[in-house]
């Protein structure tokens, strides 16, 4: 998956799930989250910090936080 253009977390997560042919339940298991948490993310809600960290892990993102001025 390419992140060249800006995407919402919801769209990126949905694409990741579809590319891996995961059902909601399988995606939740792979990300170590509940199915309702996956549903909320795909609906555009901002996840709790612990779930955001789990999403970052499935995208192989680092834990480094940067702030832009």
Secondary structure by P-SEA (a helix, b strand, c coil): ccccccccaaaaaaaaaaaacccaaaaaaaacccaaaaaaaaacccccaaaaaaaaaaaccccbbbbcc
